[in-house]
């Protein structure tokens, strides 16, 4: 399972970046040209291609008070048997160019 993703900052609109990152982090990302997001971080995000362009979306659920599965992944098998149907899931393209199992 993928615990982190890497993607190019040039593909992400500024209005999306400011939703989740401080000016200090944005400067760091712009210098390196890349962003890495890991599920175990406080607010992990995934770059998702939508009709409006690439948007950053929060990755998974870690809050037990929200009526969503407490996870960051959905297995194909559970989707196929309808376990997620009540949430009306949609297939999306995640615009990452690398995935990480561990941070190293």
ABEGO torsion letter per residue (X at the ends): XBABBBBBAAABBAAAAAAABBAAAAAAAAAAGBBBBBAABABBBBBBBBAAEBBBBBBEBABAABBBBBBABBBAAAAAAGAAAAAGBBBBBBABABBBABAX
